[in-house]
Amino acid sequence: MGQPALPGAGLWPRVRPVAATVALATFMLLAGCGSDKDGKGATAGTTAAAPAEAPVHWTLVLDYQPNAVHAGLLQAQRAGYFKAAGIDLKIVAPSSTSDALTQVTRGRADLGLADLIDVARRNERAEAKSQTDGRQIVSLAGAIVQRPLSGLLVNADSGITDPTQLQGKKIAVTGLPSDTAVVNAIVRKDGKPLPVKTITLGFDGINALHAGRVDASTAYWPADAVTLEQLGTKARTFALDQFGGPAYPGLVAFSTLTTRMNDPEHVAAFSAALAHGTRDVIANPQVGIDAVQKSYPELDAAITKKQLANYEPLFGTATTAGQLDPKALNAFTAFAASSKLTSKRLSVSELDAIPQVTATDAPATTAP
């Protein structure tokens, strides 16, 4: 697979050619973008060796309150993979779903987790503002899952077994633009969205579905299906990538472009450690349950187990765990543009903040 096309001038900071080349090469090697002679990811079975210097002290902000989707990350932390990679990592929960992007780009944290849709919209806004400060540009640092988490939930006893049956029905949405894209992608026939009645309920859609006030609800289905069943309603799931949408990493780890360019070795080592932890969970889900429960003992272990049963297939395989597949990212950018989540189709380079390597050895414009 070829290297994705680099973006044109005007978005990313100018960087020294040698530094940029080393940064990208190191990131691709350690993060597993290449493959070994056996066809496995470069990080398969290994964690990147720690840089020789003293460890860096980084803070990572989760996308949401801790739950089973974070099993691979928490396993990497508890198993010492980040420490072995030269990273003293502190993991904190956010105060809101947008907190990770805000905290990282304001310099209050070094890494975060976010929905890939939010990353795309953030970087498009940076381009629209001709942003050249690498601290404001988001750069991908690994995949938590290999498939989108979005979908629709219905009551399994409602008789609705196919999304087309939701035509004219009431669907709870949060009010986020991504919800409209999910509904239009899933509830369609002959390539065209079917008319439905959307009701904006914020994050009360699952309760409304349980109460029978709506016929379906947009959801992060691996966790929300468990919540719905805890309320006493059996869930049926219409996952986005199984009903009209593409497969892409729905939840990703990210840093800023400044961090990626100033410390490519540690960013790549973080990616490798994350992949290692995720592979552990794929190989033995109980390891993931233990990592979550020991990190956050206040969580209900039975709920964690049920959530992980839904999340585990989304983590990928021993070869793909933690990795960012350019083909999947390319499919996502097409979906985001066609769904009007972005105003244009971003290149993979723009989405991933691959910096422009110029022919002039000019000083970097980003702050250290």
C-alpha positions as CSV (number, residue, x, y, z in Angstrom):
1,M,0.0,0.0,0.0
2,G,1.4,3.3,-1.0
3,Q,2.0,6.4,1.1
4,P,-1.0,8.7,1.2
5,A,-0.8,11.9,-0.7
6,L,0.6,14.8,1.4
7,P,-1.7,17.9,1.8
8,G,-1.1,21.1,0.0
9,A,0.6,24.2,1.5
10,G,-1.3,26.3,4.0
11,L,-2.4,23.8,6.6
12,W,0.5,22.2,8.3
13,P,3.6,23.9,9.7
14,R,6.8,23.9,7.7
15,V,9.3,21.5,9.3
16,R,12.9,20.5,8.9
17,P,13.1,17.7,6.2
18,V,15.4,15.4,8.2
19,A,13.4,15.8,11.4
20,A,10.1,15.2,9.6
21,T,11.4,12.2,7.8
22,V,12.8,10.6,10.9
23,A,9.6,11.4,12.8
24,L,7.4,9.7,10.2
25,A,9.7,6.8,9.7
26,T,10.0,6.1,13.4
27,F,6.2,6.4,13.9
28,M,5.4,4.0,11.1
29,L,8.0,1.5,12.2
30,L,7.2,1.4,15.9
31,A,3.4,1.8,15.5
32,G,3.2,-1.2,13.2
33,C,2.4,0.5,9.9
34,G,4.8,-1.9,8.1
35,S,4.8,-5.7,8.3
36,D,7.4,-8.3,8.9
37,K,8.4,-11.2,6.7
38,D,5.6,-13.3,8.2
39,G,3.0,-10.7,7.2
40,K,2.3,-9.7,10.8
41,G,2.3,-6.1,12.1
42,A,5.8,-4.8,13.1
43,T,4.6,-4.6,16.7
44,A,3.1,-8.0,16.9
45,G,4.1,-9.6,20.2
46,T,6.4,-6.8,21.2
47,T,6.4,-3.4,22.8
48,A,8.7,-0.7,21.5
49,A,11.9,-0.4,23.5
50,A,12.1,2.5,25.9
51,P,14.2,5.5,24.7
52,A,17.5,5.8,26.5
53,E,16.7,9.1,28.2
54,A,14.5,9.7,31.3
55,P,10.9,8.8,30.9
56,V,8.4,11.5,29.8
57,H,5.5,12.3,32.1
58,W,2.3,12.4,30.0
59,T,-1.3,12.7,30.8
60,L,-4.0,11.0,28.7
61,V,-7.7,12.1,28.9
62,L,-10.3,9.5,28.1
63,D,-13.2,10.1,25.8
64,Y,-15.8,9.2,28.4
65,Q,-16.1,7.7,31.8
66,P,-14.0,4.5,32.1
67,N,-15.6,1.4,30.7
68,A,-14.7,-1.8,28.8
69,V,-13.7,0.0,25.6
70,H,-10.6,1.1,27.5
71,A,-9.5,-2.4,28.4
72,G,-6.5,-2.5,26.0
73,L,-5.3,0.9,27.2
74,L,-5.7,-0.1,30.8
75,Q,-4.0,-3.5,30.3
76,A,-1.0,-1.7,28.7
77,Q,-0.8,0.5,31.8
78,R,-1.1,-2.2,34.3
79,A,1.3,-4.6,32.5
80,G,3.9,-1.9,32.4
81,Y,4.1,-1.5,28.6
82,F,4.0,2.3,28.7
83,K,6.6,2.3,31.5
84,A,8.8,0.0,29.4
85,A,8.4,2.4,26.5
86,G,9.7,5.3,28.5
87,I,6.3,6.9,29.3
88,D,5.1,7.7,32.8
89,L,1.4,7.8,31.8
90,K,-1.4,9.3,33.9
91,I,-4.9,8.4,32.7
92,V,-7.8,10.7,33.7
93,A,-11.5,10.8,33.0
94,P,-13.0,13.8,31.2
95,S,-15.5,16.3,32.6
96,S,-17.4,16.2,29.2
97,T,-17.3,14.3,26.0
98,S,-15.3,17.1,24.3
99,D,-12.9,17.5,27.1
100,A,-10.1,15.4,25.6
101,L,-9.7,17.5,22.5
102,T,-9.9,20.7,24.5
103,Q,-7.4,19.7,27.2
104,V,-4.8,18.3,24.7
105,T,-4.9,21.3,22.3
106,R,-4.7,23.7,25.2
107,G,-1.6,22.0,26.5
108,R,-3.2,20.7,29.7
109,A,-2.8,17.0,28.6
110,D,-0.5,15.3,26.1
111,L,-2.8,12.5,24.7
112,G,-6.5,11.9,24.4
113,L,-9.1,9.6,23.1
114,A,-11.8,10.8,20.7
115,D,-14.3,9.7,18.1
116,L,-12.7,9.9,14.7
117,I,-15.5,12.2,13.5
118,D,-14.5,14.7,16.1
119,V,-10.9,14.5,15.1
120,A,-11.8,15.1,11.4
121,R,-14.0,18.1,12.2
122,R,-11.3,19.6,14.5
123,N,-8.6,19.4,11.8
124,E,-10.9,20.7,9.1
125,R,-11.6,23.8,11.3
126,A,-7.8,24.2,11.7
127,E,-7.4,24.2,7.9
128,A,-10.2,26.7,7.5
129,K,-8.5,29.0,9.9
130,S,-5.1,28.5,8.1
131,Q,-3.9,27.3,11.5
132,T,-0.1,26.8,11.6
133,D,0.3,26.2,15.3
134,G,1.0,22.5,15.6
135,R,-0.4,22.6,19.2
136,Q,-3.8,23.2,17.7
137,I,-3.6,20.4,15.1
138,V,-4.6,16.8,16.1
139,S,-2.4,13.9,15.1
140,L,-3.5,10.3,15.4
141,A,-1.6,8.0,17.7
142,G,-3.3,4.7,17.5
143,A,-6.7,3.0,17.3
144,I,-8.7,1.8,20.3
145,V,-11.2,-0.1,18.0
146,Q,-11.2,-1.0,14.3
147,R,-14.9,-0.4,13.7
148,P,-17.3,2.4,14.4
149,L,-19.1,2.3,17.8
150,S,-22.2,4.1,16.4
151,G,-25.5,2.4,15.5
152,L,-29.2,2.2,16.3
153,L,-30.8,0.3,19.1
154,V,-34.4,-1.0,19.1
155,N,-36.4,-3.1,21.5
156,A,-35.8,-6.7,20.3
157,D,-39.4,-7.5,21.2
158,S,-40.8,-4.7,19.0
159,G,-40.9,-6.8,15.8
160,I,-38.4,-4.5,14.1
161,T,-35.8,-6.8,12.6
162,D,-34.6,-4.6,9.7
163,P,-33.7,-0.9,9.6
164,T,-36.2,-0.3,6.8
165,Q,-39.0,-1.0,9.2
166,L,-38.1,2.3,11.0
167,Q,-39.5,4.3,8.1
168,G,-41.8,6.9,9.6
169,K,-40.9,5.8,13.1
170,K,-39.6,7.9,16.0
171,I,-35.9,7.8,16.6
172,A,-34.2,9.5,19.5
173,V,-31.0,11.5,18.7
174,T,-28.7,13.5,20.8
175,G,-28.6,16.5,18.6
176,L,-25.0,15.9,17.4
177,P,-24.5,16.1,13.6
178,S,-23.1,12.6,13.6
179,D,-26.5,11.2,14.7
180,T,-28.1,12.4,11.5
181,A,-25.4,10.8,9.5
182,V,-25.9,7.5,11.3
183,V,-29.7,7.5,10.9
184,N,-29.4,8.4,7.2
185,A,-26.8,5.6,6.6
186,I,-28.7,2.9,8.4
187,V,-32.3,3.6,7.6
188,R,-32.3,3.6,3.8
189,K,-33.5,1.7,0.9
190,D,-32.2,1.5,-2.7
191,G,-29.4,3.8,-1.7
192,K,-31.6,6.6,-0.4
193,P,-32.4,7.5,3.3
194,L,-36.0,6.8,4.3
195,P,-38.1,9.4,6.1
196,V,-38.1,9.1,9.9
197,K,-39.2,11.3,12.9
198,T,-36.1,12.3,14.8
199,I,-36.6,13.5,18.4
200,T,-33.7,15.3,20.1
201,L,-33.4,14.0,23.6
202,G,-29.7,14.6,24.4
203,F,-28.4,11.5,26.1
204,D,-31.8,10.3,27.3
205,G,-32.5,8.2,24.2
206,I,-31.9,4.9,25.9
207,N,-34.3,5.7,28.7
208,A,-36.9,6.8,26.2
209,L,-36.5,3.6,24.2
210,H,-37.0,1.6,27.3
211,A,-40.1,3.6,28.2
212,G,-41.5,3.1,24.7
213,R,-41.6,6.8,23.9
214,V,-39.4,6.2,20.8
215,D,-39.0,3.2,18.4
216,A,-35.2,3.4,18.2
217,S,-32.3,5.4,19.5
218,T,-28.9,6.3,18.2
219,A,-26.2,4.8,20.5
220,Y,-22.7,3.8,21.1
221,W,-24.1,0.3,20.9
222,P,-21.5,-1.9,22.6
223,A,-22.1,-0.1,25.9
224,D,-25.6,1.2,25.4
225,A,-27.0,-2.2,24.5
226,V,-25.9,-3.4,27.9
227,T,-27.4,-0.4,29.6
228,L,-30.7,-1.0,27.8
229,E,-30.8,-4.6,28.9
230,Q,-29.9,-3.6,32.5
231,L,-33.1,-1.5,32.4
232,G,-35.1,-4.6,31.4
233,T,-35.4,-4.1,27.6
234,K,-33.8,-6.7,25.3
235,A,-31.7,-4.9,22.7
236,R,-31.4,-5.4,19.0
237,T,-28.5,-3.6,17.4
238,F,-28.1,-2.1,13.9
239,A,-24.4,-1.3,13.8
240,L,-23.3,1.5,11.4
241,D,-20.7,-0.6,9.5
242,Q,-23.1,-3.5,9.1
243,F,-25.9,-1.4,7.8
244,G,-24.7,1.1,5.2
245,G,-21.7,2.7,6.8
246,P,-18.0,1.9,6.3
247,A,-15.7,0.1,8.7
248,Y,-13.2,2.6,10.3
249,P,-11.6,3.1,13.7
250,G,-14.4,4.8,15.6
251,L,-12.3,5.6,18.7
252,V,-8.7,6.8,18.3
253,A,-5.9,8.0,20.5
254,F,-4.3,11.3,19.5
255,S,-1.7,13.9,20.4
256,T,-1.0,17.2,18.8
257,L,1.2,17.7,15.8
258,T,3.7,19.5,17.9
259,T,4.1,16.5,20.3
260,R,4.3,14.1,17.3
261,M,7.1,16.1,15.7
262,N,9.0,17.0,18.8
263,D,8.9,13.5,20.3
264,P,8.2,11.0,17.6
265,E,9.9,8.1,19.4
266,H,7.7,8.3,22.4
267,V,4.5,8.8,20.4
268,A,5.4,5.7,18.4
269,A,6.3,3.8,21.5
270,F,2.9,4.8,23.0
271,S,1.2,3.4,19.9
272,A,3.1,0.1,20.2
273,A,2.4,-0.3,23.9
274,L,-1.3,0.4,23.2
275,A,-1.4,-2.3,20.5
276,H,0.4,-4.7,22.9
277,G,-2.2,-4.2,25.6
278,T,-5.1,-4.6,23.1
279,R,-3.6,-7.8,21.8
280,D,-3.5,-9.1,25.3
281,V,-7.2,-8.5,25.7
282,I,-8.0,-10.1,22.3
283,A,-6.0,-13.2,23.3
284,N,-7.7,-13.4,26.8
285,P,-10.7,-11.2,27.5
286,Q,-10.5,-11.9,31.2
287,V,-7.2,-9.9,31.2
288,G,-9.2,-6.9,29.9
289,I,-11.9,-7.4,32.6
290,D,-9.2,-7.6,35.3
291,A,-7.5,-4.5,33.9
292,V,-10.7,-2.4,34.0
293,Q,-11.8,-3.6,37.4
294,K,-8.5,-3.3,39.1
295,S,-8.1,0.2,37.7
296,Y,-11.6,1.2,38.6
297,P,-12.9,-1.1,41.3
298,E,-16.1,0.9,41.7
299,L,-17.4,-0.3,38.3
300,D,-19.8,-3.3,38.2
301,A,-17.8,-6.3,37.1
302,A,-20.8,-8.0,35.5
303,I,-21.5,-4.9,33.3
304,T,-17.8,-4.7,32.4
305,K,-17.9,-8.3,31.3
306,K,-21.0,-7.8,29.1
307,Q,-19.6,-4.6,27.6
308,L,-16.3,-6.3,26.8
309,A,-18.2,-9.2,25.0
310,N,-19.5,-6.5,22.6
311,Y,-16.3,-4.5,22.3
312,E,-13.8,-7.4,21.9
313,P,-14.7,-8.2,18.2
314,L,-14.2,-4.5,17.5
315,F,-10.6,-4.5,18.8
316,G,-9.5,-6.2,15.6
317,T,-7.0,-9.1,15.4
318,A,-3.5,-9.7,16.7
319,T,-2.2,-8.2,13.5
320,T,-4.5,-5.1,13.3
321,A,-4.9,-4.2,17.0
322,G,-4.1,-0.6,17.7
323,Q,-3.2,0.1,14.1
324,L,-4.5,2.8,11.7
325,D,-5.3,1.3,8.3
326,P,-5.1,4.0,5.6
327,K,-7.7,2.2,3.6
328,A,-10.2,2.4,6.5
329,L,-9.3,6.0,7.1
330,N,-9.8,6.7,3.4
331,A,-13.3,5.1,3.6
332,F,-14.1,7.2,6.6
333,T,-13.2,10.5,4.9
334,A,-15.5,9.6,2.0
335,F,-18.3,8.8,4.4
336,A,-17.7,12.0,6.5
337,A,-17.8,14.2,3.4
338,S,-20.9,12.5,1.8
339,S,-22.7,12.8,5.2
340,K,-21.7,16.4,5.5
341,L,-19.8,15.8,8.7
342,T,-17.0,17.6,6.9
343,S,-17.5,20.3,4.3
344,K,-15.1,18.5,1.9
345,R,-13.4,15.2,1.7
346,L,-10.2,15.3,3.7
347,S,-7.1,13.5,2.5
348,V,-5.8,10.8,4.9
349,S,-2.8,13.1,5.4
350,E,-5.1,15.9,6.6
351,L,-7.0,13.6,8.8
352,D,-3.9,12.1,10.4
353,A,-2.0,15.4,10.4
354,I,1.0,14.1,8.4
355,P,3.1,17.3,8.1
356,Q,4.2,18.7,4.8
357,V,7.9,18.1,4.3
358,T,9.4,21.1,2.4
359,A,12.5,21.3,0.4
360,T,13.8,24.2,2.5
361,D,15.5,23.6,5.7
362,A,13.4,26.3,7.5
363,P,12.9,26.4,11.2
364,A,9.8,24.8,12.5
365,T,7.0,27.2,13.3
366,T,5.7,25.1,16.2
367,A,6.6,25.9,19.7
368,P,8.7,23.3,21.6
